Each structure stands twice: as structure tokens, then as C-alpha cells.
Amino acid sequence: MAHQVTSKDIPTNGEHLEKSKVALLQTITGGIAAVGLVASIAFLFFGGGENGTKLHGSYSFSWLLAVFFVLTIAMGGCFWTFLHNLSNSGWGTSVRRLMENLGFVFPFLALFAIPFLFPGVQQYLWEWMTSFKAAVGAHPGMSSSDALMHSENMHDHLLAKKTFYLSPGFWLARFFLFFGLLGFFIWFVRGFSIKQDTDRNPGTKNLFAARKHSSWSMIVFGVTLTFLAIDWVMALDYSWFSTMFGVYVFAGSALSSMAVLILTALLLQKAGYLKKVVTEEHFHIMGKLTFAFTVFWAYVSFSQFFLYWYANIPEETRYFILRNTGNWNVLSIGLVFLHFALPFLVLLRSDVKKKPKFMIILCIYILVVHFADVYHMIIPERGPSVGLVVEHQAELWLNHSFWGDFLALGIVLSGFVFFFLRNLTSAALYPNRDPRILESANLHN
């Protein structure tokens, strides 16, 4: 039987990740993110010129792909933080700080969302904004809805019925609310955990406060994730709608963020941290949560497809028709096996969840297929929006689109790693003064 962890095994000031150990990595990722962000903002703001229209539009989609992918992971960290506080679970105390640090990356990602405020980017991603401006300009004095109804474009008539929600002004207000509200609440809730580390009488005061405010925070999280997915991804084609899309994105967000938490805990243990408080029992539970959200993702994904296939309404099926043409069906079918079937079969075994080397590989794999899932949500819309026909997509793939996707991903991921490392080194790696830390350290399930 393993050694019983006592208060003597817990350092008085907790364990801290030494900044010197990650200084080089933080410098490299910070440099890549800063230079890449400035260069991308400059390119996306000034545009590609007359000869670079397709390149400019293509990179706009690449940037959305990278930012949204990383945002889903950070928002997943917010979800696990709020859920842990609300459920008052003892087992997660040892890894709660990792959840908080992951979630606290979210507000900093607002920097990478700046290009979405540029009209030159919006004209490709959300073409309905251009229709709004054109209709209002052509019919001054009319309301947006009436101006769109007087347009000769029948698509504008459909847009007229959605003017309240899809008006550029309201979209912009929601943009700032997303980052302002959820960013504030994850900072606020994380603050109670940080205070507990230095509170002379930690007790349960901070625990109760964190639990109380996590109730409001969880609502804010749900609303933010759902409407951010609608405003940024579903609105790529405003004629399509789905009542399940927010839940679909949430399933991938929770799954991918848990993979990052497992990966982070394992890498920290390899570096000599968390050895007393995080055991294979914690990885077993986190592995079971990974398994649960693998199944949940498959359930929501299939339900959305099946219900729309059964109803066969043009406004609903357009999303899937596009992803069933131009070889996109290969990725659509591939996700069934790669995102669900393979991890489902692997995670059925309880012993593999306790094997560090295997879980590192599996977590990286989950993040790769989650990226493929987000790619499947966004990139098929690039062809119609940028003016590419199907037969030219192979040529575009070999030229700038493929490299633009991974260039943007490298820049935004570097920023994510930089801010995540900053959070990890800013406080103790686990709440050592939490009354439940011994319960968590001696977990057995």
C-alpha cells in the first residue's frame, strides 16, 4: 500500500514552478506570439492588395481557426474550475490550481481576437456585415430591416428577419462582453484560491466564497461559450442554424481541456513536482472524465446530424451538404472513427488511464483530433467566402492556405503556452492550505 500522505509531506508554502526552468520556453513562445501577432494584425488590417485578395481572405479563416481552437481549450479550463467549486469535490483539490491556471488564459486571448474587429477581415468571415452596411448606405433613413427588405438580393431578405441579433453593433457589444464577463469571473474565482495560500486562517471562508460565485460564473460560462460559437462559427453562414451547436462545441471544449490538464500534470511530475499530491488515482478519474466526454461528444454530434438528416430542411442541412462535397466527407467520416471510436475503445480499459507514457500520447492525440474537429467547423466555409471553386481547392491547399493555417496556429498556440506558463509560475501549483488537500492526496477510487 502507498505511503499515507500527512501534513508533514505538504510544504508550508506549497510547491512553486521555478521560473528559471521555463524561462527559455516562455521567452521563445512569447517572442513568436508577439512578433506573429503584430505581423498578422498588420497584414489583416492593411489587406493583401489587389493581387492578394484570396491570400488575405484565406488567412482570415486561418486566424479564426487558430483562435477559436485555443479559446475552446481555455474555456474548458473555466468550466472545470467552476464545476470543481460547485460540486465541492475533494478529489480535484490537488489539480484545481491547474484548472484555474488553464481557465485564466482566456482573458489574455482577447489580444488575438483583435483582428476580428477589422472590416477587412469581417468581409470574408461574416459577409452579412457587408450586406448590412451596403443596404443601410443604399437606403439612408430606413431601418436596417427595411433597407435589407428593399435589397434585390434574396439572401438579404433572409438577413432582414435576423437584424436584431445580427446587427454589427450588437455583435460588437457581445464581442466585448464575452471576454469582459467570463474573463472577470475566472479571475475573480481564481482570486479566492490564491488568497487561501496566504490567509492566516484559511478555513472554509474562501472555499464557500469560490463555490458561491462559481454558481453565477457557470451561467456566464455557458452563455459565453454558446453565443461565442454562434457569433464566430455558426454566423459564417447566417442562413444555417442549430440549437445543438453550442453543446457540440462545449463537448469538444471540455474534452480537449481535460487532455491539457492531464498532460500538464504528467509533465510537471516528470519535472519533479506534484509527486506527493497527484497520484495515479487522479489520472484514473481524469481518464474517466475524458472517456465520458468522448462519448458525450459522439452523442451530441450524431444527434445533430441525425435530426437534420431526418427533417431534411434546406436551411438546416446546408451545413452538412457542404461538408459532404469536395472531399470534405473524408474528414467528416474520419472524425467518427478518430474522434470517437478509437479513443472510446482505448479508454474502456481502466489500467491504461494510470499509465503516464500512454496518457501523454493519448492526450496529444485528442488535441490533434479536436483541432481537426474545429477545422471541420470552420474551413469548409472558406471556399465559398473567399471565392474559390472546388477544383481550385487542391491548388490552394498546396500554396498558401495549408501553410497559413499552421502559421496562425503556431502563433496563437505560442501565446497560449506563454500565458499558461505565466499563470503556472505566478502561484503555488496546488492549494496547499486547502482543508481538503490531504483527502485529495490520499485519494483512492
C-alpha positions in Angstrom: 0.0 0.0 0.0 1.3 3.5 -0.9 2.6 5.8 1.8 -0.1 7.8 3.6 0.4 11.5 2.9 0.3 13.6 6.0 0.6 17.4 6.7 4.4 16.9 7.1 4.6 15.9 3.4 3.0 19.1 2.3 5.4 22.1 2.0 4.5 25.0 4.2 4.4 27.4 1.2 3.4 24.8 -1.3 5.3 23.8 -4.5 6.2 26.5 -6.9 7.3 26.0 -10.5 10.7 27.7 -10.8 10.6 30.4 -13.4 14.2 29.6 -14.4 13.1 26.2 -15.5 10.6 27.5 -18.1 12.3 30.9 -18.8 13.7 29.8 -22.2 10.5 28.2 -23.3 8.5 31.2 -22.2 10.8 33.6 -23.9 10.6 31.7 -27.2 6.9 31.3 -27.2 6.4 34.9 -26.1 8.6 36.1 -28.8 6.9 34.0 -31.5 3.4 35.2 -30.2 4.3 38.9 -30.1 6.1 39.1 -33.5 3.5 36.8 -35.1 0.5 38.8 -33.6 1.9 42.1 -34.7 2.7 40.8 -38.2 -0.7 39.2 -38.6 -2.5 42.3 -37.4 -0.6 44.4 -39.9 -1.4 42.0 -42.7 -5.0 41.5 -41.8 -5.5 45.3 -41.3 -3.9 46.6 -44.5 -5.0 43.6 -46.6 -3.3 41.8 -49.4 -3.9 44.4 -52.1 -5.5 43.7 -55.4 -3.3 40.6 -56.1 -3.6 39.3 -52.6 -7.3 39.2 -52.0 -7.6 35.4 -51.8 -4.5 35.2 -49.6 -5.9 37.9 -47.2 -9.3 36.2 -47.1 -7.8 32.7 -46.7 -5.6 33.9 -43.8 -8.6 35.5 -42.1 -10.1 32.0 -41.9 -6.8 30.6 -40.7 -6.7 33.1 -37.9 -10.3 32.3 -36.8 -9.4 28.6 -36.8 -6.4 29.1 -34.6 -8.0 31.5 -32.1 -11.2 29.5 -31.8 -9.3 26.2 -31.3 -7.3 27.7 -28.4 -10.3 29.5 -26.9 -12.2 26.2 -26.6 -9.3 24.8 -24.5 -9.1 27.9 -22.3 -12.9 28.0 -21.8 -12.8 24.3 -20.9 -10.4 25.3 -18.0 -13.0 27.8 -16.8 -15.7 25.0 -16.9 -13.6 22.5 -14.8 -12.8 25.3 -12.3 -16.4 26.3 -11.7 -17.6 22.7 -11.7 -15.0 21.7 -9.1 -16.1 24.5 -6.8 -19.8 23.8 -7.3 -19.5 20.1 -6.7 -17.3 20.6 -3.7 -15.3 17.5 -4.7 -12.4 16.5 -2.6 -10.5 14.5 -5.2 -9.9 17.5 -7.5 -8.3 19.7 -4.9 -4.8 18.6 -6.0 -5.3 19.6 -9.6 -7.7 22.6 -9.0 -4.9 25.1 -9.5 -4.1 23.6 -12.9 -7.8 24.1 -13.8 -7.7 27.7 -12.7 -4.4 28.5 -14.5 -5.8 27.0 -17.7 -9.0 28.9 -17.4 -7.2 32.2 -16.6 -5.6 32.1 -20.1 -9.0 33.0 -21.5 -8.9 36.8 -20.9 -5.4 37.2 -22.4 -6.6 35.6 -25.6 -8.6 38.7 -26.3 -5.3 40.1 -27.8 -5.5 37.5 -30.5 -9.2 38.3 -31.3 -8.3 41.9 -32.2 -8.2 41.2 -36.0 -11.9 40.2 -35.9 -12.7 43.8 -35.4 -11.2 44.8 -38.8 -13.7 45.3 -41.6 -11.2 43.8 -44.0 -11.4 40.5 -42.0 -15.2 40.7 -41.4 -16.0 41.0 -45.1 -14.7 37.4 -45.6 -15.7 35.7 -42.3 -19.1 37.3 -41.7 -20.2 38.6 -45.1 -23.6 39.6 -43.7 -21.9 42.6 -42.1 -21.1 43.9 -45.5 -24.7 43.4 -46.6 -25.9 45.4 -43.6 -23.6 48.3 -44.4 -24.4 48.2 -48.1 -28.2 48.1 -47.5 -28.1 50.9 -45.0 -25.9 53.0 -47.2 -28.2 52.5 -50.2 -31.3 53.4 -48.3 -30.4 56.1 -45.8 -33.1 56.9 -43.3 -34.6 53.4 -43.3 -34.2 50.9 -40.5 -31.7 48.1 -41.1 -34.6 45.6 -41.6 -36.5 47.7 -44.1 -33.3 48.5 -46.0 -32.5 44.9 -46.4 -36.0 44.1 -47.5 -35.6 46.6 -50.3 -32.5 44.9 -51.5 -32.5 43.0 -54.8 -30.6 40.1 -53.1 -33.0 37.5 -51.8 -30.4 36.5 -49.2 -30.7 40.0 -47.7 -34.4 39.4 -47.2 -33.5 36.4 -45.0 -31.0 38.5 -43.2 -33.7 41.1 -42.6 -35.5 38.7 -40.3 -32.4 38.4 -38.1 -31.5 42.1 -37.9 -31.9 42.4 -34.2 -29.3 39.7 -33.4 -27.0 40.0 -36.4 -26.7 43.8 -36.4 -23.0 44.7 -36.4 -23.4 46.9 -33.4 -24.9 44.2 -31.2 -22.4 41.7 -32.5 -19.6 44.1 -31.4 -21.2 44.6 -28.0 -21.3 40.8 -27.5 -17.7 40.5 -28.6 -16.5 42.7 -25.6 -19.0 41.1 -23.2 -17.6 37.6 -23.9 -14.1 38.5 -22.8 -15.1 41.0 -20.2 -17.6 38.9 -18.3 -16.0 35.4 -18.4 -12.6 36.9 -18.1 -13.6 38.8 -14.9 -15.3 35.8 -13.3 -12.4 33.3 -13.9 -10.1 36.0 -12.4 -12.5 36.6 -9.5 -13.0 33.0 -8.6 -9.3 32.1 -9.0 -8.6 35.0 -6.6 -10.2 33.2 -3.7 -8.0 30.2 -4.3 -4.8 32.4 -4.4 -5.9 34.2 -1.2 -6.2 30.9 0.5 -2.5 30.3 0.1 -1.5 33.2 2.3 -4.6 33.5 4.5 -3.5 33.1 8.2 -6.8 31.4 8.9 -7.7 29.6 5.6 -10.5 27.5 7.0 -13.5 27.3 4.6 -14.1 31.1 4.1 -12.5 31.1 0.7 -14.0 27.8 -0.3 -17.5 29.0 0.4 -16.9 32.2 -1.5 -15.5 30.4 -4.5 -18.4 28.0 -4.5 -21.0 30.8 -4.2 -19.6 32.8 -7.1 -19.0 29.8 -9.3 -22.7 29.4 -9.5 -23.0 32.7 -11.3 -19.8 32.0 -13.2 -21.0 28.7 -14.6 -24.0 30.5 -16.1 -21.8 33.1 -17.6 -19.5 30.4 -19.0 -22.5 28.5 -20.6 -23.8 31.7 -22.2 -20.4 32.9 -23.4 -19.3 29.6 -25.0 -22.7 29.1 -26.7 -23.0 32.6 -28.2 -19.4 32.9 -29.0 -19.7 29.7 -31.0 -22.8 31.1 -32.7 -21.3 34.6 -33.4 -18.0 33.4 -34.7 -18.6 30.0 -36.3 -22.3 29.4 -37.0 -22.5 33.0 -38.3 -20.0 32.1 -41.1 -23.2 31.1 -42.8 -26.0 33.1 -41.2 -28.7 31.1 -43.1 -27.9 28.0 -41.1 -28.9 27.4 -37.5 -28.7 24.7 -34.9 -30.0 24.5 -31.4 -27.3 21.9 -30.5 -24.2 23.7 -31.9 -23.3 25.3 -28.5 -23.5 21.9 -26.8 -21.4 20.4 -29.5 -18.7 22.9 -29.1 -18.9 22.5 -25.3 -18.3 18.8 -25.6 -15.1 19.3 -27.5 -14.0 22.1 -25.2 -14.4 20.0 -22.0 -12.7 17.0 -23.7 -9.7 18.9 -25.0 -9.2 20.9 -21.9 -9.1 17.8 -19.7 -6.5 16.4 -22.1 -4.4 19.5 -21.5 -4.9 19.2 -17.7 -3.7 15.5 -17.7 -0.8 16.4 -20.0 0.2 19.3 -17.7 0.1 17.2 -14.6 2.1 14.4 -16.1 4.8 16.8 -17.4 5.0 18.6 -14.1 5.5 15.2 -12.3 8.3 14.4 -14.8 9.9 17.7 -13.8 9.7 16.7 -10.1 6.5 18.5 -9.0 3.1 17.3 -7.6 4.5 13.9 -6.7 3.0 13.9 -3.2 -0.4 15.2 -4.0 -1.2 13.8 -7.5 -1.3 10.1 -7.9 -2.4 7.5 -10.5 -5.8 7.6 -8.8 -6.2 11.2 -10.0 -5.2 10.3 -13.5 -7.7 7.4 -13.3 -10.5 9.8 -12.5 -9.4 12.3 -15.2 -9.2 9.5 -17.6 -12.8 8.5 -16.8 -13.9 12.1 -17.4 -12.1 12.0 -20.7 -13.9 8.8 -21.6 -17.2 10.4 -20.6 -16.8 13.5 -22.8 -15.6 11.3 -25.7 -19.0 9.6 -25.5 -20.8 12.8 -24.9 -19.2 14.4 -28.0 -20.3 11.5 -30.1 -23.8 11.6 -28.8 -24.3 15.3 -29.5 -22.5 15.1 -32.9 -24.7 12.2 -34.0 -27.9 13.7 -32.7 -27.3 17.0 -34.5 -26.6 15.2 -37.8 -29.4 12.6 -37.4 -32.2 15.1 -36.6 -31.2 17.4 -39.5 -31.0 14.4 -41.9 -34.4 13.2 -40.7 -36.1 16.6 -41.0 -34.3 17.4 -44.4 -35.0 21.2 -44.2 -32.7 23.1 -46.6 -31.8 25.8 -44.1 -30.6 23.1 -41.6 -28.9 20.6 -44.0 -26.8 23.1 -45.8 -24.0 22.8 -43.2 -23.7 19.0 -43.8 -24.2 19.2 -47.5 -21.1 21.4 -47.8 -19.1 19.1 -45.6 -20.1 16.1 -47.8 -18.7 17.6 -51.0 -15.3 18.4 -52.3 -13.6 15.6 -50.3 -14.7 17.1 -47.0 -16.7 13.9 -46.5 -13.4 12.2 -45.9 -12.8 14.3 -42.8 -16.4 14.1 -41.8 -16.3 10.3 -41.8 -12.8 10.3 -40.3 -14.0 12.2 -37.3 -16.4 9.4 -36.4 -13.6 6.9 -36.1 -10.7 9.2 -35.0 -12.6 11.4 -32.5 -14.9 8.8 -31.1 -14.3 5.1 -32.0 -10.6 4.9 -31.3 -10.4 6.8 -28.0 -13.6 5.1 -26.9 -12.1 1.6 -27.3 -8.8 2.6 -25.8 -10.2 4.3 -22.7 -12.5 1.4 -21.9 -9.6 -0.2 -20.2 -9.1 1.1 -16.6 -5.4 0.3 -16.5 -4.4 2.5 -19.4 -5.7 5.6 -17.6 -2.9 5.0 -15.0 0.0 4.7 -17.5 1.7 8.1 -17.8 3.5 7.4 -21.1 0.4 6.1 -22.8 -1.8 9.0 -21.5 0.7 11.6 -22.8 0.4 10.1 -26.3 -3.4 9.8 -26.0 -3.8 13.4 -24.7 -1.7 14.8 -27.6 -3.8 12.6 -30.0 -7.1 14.1 -28.5 -5.8 17.6 -29.1 -5.0 16.8 -32.7 -8.4 15.4 -33.4 -10.1 18.3 -31.6 -8.2 20.6 -34.0 -9.4 18.5 -36.9 -13.0 18.9 -35.5 -12.6 22.7 -35.3 -11.1 22.7 -38.8 -14.2 20.8 -39.9 -16.4 23.5 -38.4 -14.7 26.5 -40.0 -12.5 25.8 -43.0 -15.2 24.4 -45.4 -16.7 27.9 -45.4 -13.5 29.4 -46.7 -14.0 28.2 -50.4 -17.4 29.9 -50.9 -16.5 33.1 -48.9 -13.1 33.7 -50.5 -14.4 32.9 -54.0 -12.7 29.6 -54.5 -14.3 26.9 -56.6 -13.9 23.2 -55.6 -11.5 22.4 -58.4 -9.1 25.1 -57.2 -9.0 24.0 -53.5 -6.3 21.4 -54.1 -4.1 24.1 -55.6 -4.8 26.4 -52.7 -4.0 23.7 -50.2 -0.6 23.3 -51.7 0.1 27.0 -51.8 -0.9 29.4 -49.0 -4.0 28.1 -47.2 -2.3 25.0 -45.7 0.7 26.9 -44.5 -1.4 29.9 -43.4 -3.5 27.6 -41.2 -0.4 26.2 -39.4 1.3 29.6 -39.3 -1.7 31.1 -37.5 -1.9 28.0 -35.2 1.8 28.3 -34.3 1.4 31.9 -33.4 -1.7 31.6 -31.3 -0.5 28.3 -29.6 2.7 30.1 -28.7 0.7 32.8 -27.0 -1.4 30.2 -25.2 1.7 28.4 -23.9 3.3 31.7 -22.8 0.3 32.8 -20.7 -0.3 29.3 -19.4 3.3 29.2 -18.1 3.0 32.7 -16.7 -0.1 31.5 -14.7 1.7 28.3 -13.6 4.7 30.3 -12.2 2.6 33.0 -10.6 1.4 30.9 -7.6 1.7 27.6 -5.9 1.0 24.6 -8.2 -1.7 23.3 -5.8 -3.7 24.9 -2.9 -1.6 23.5 -0.1 -3.6 25.2 2.6 -7.0 23.9 1.4 -8.5 21.8 4.2 -9.2 19.0 1.6 -5.7 18.7 0.3 -4.9 15.6 2.4 -8.2 14.0 1.3 -7.2 14.6 -2.3 -3.6 13.4 -1.8 -4.8 10.1 -0.3 -7.4 9.5 -2.9 -8.5 6.0 -3.6 -11.2 5.1 -6.1 
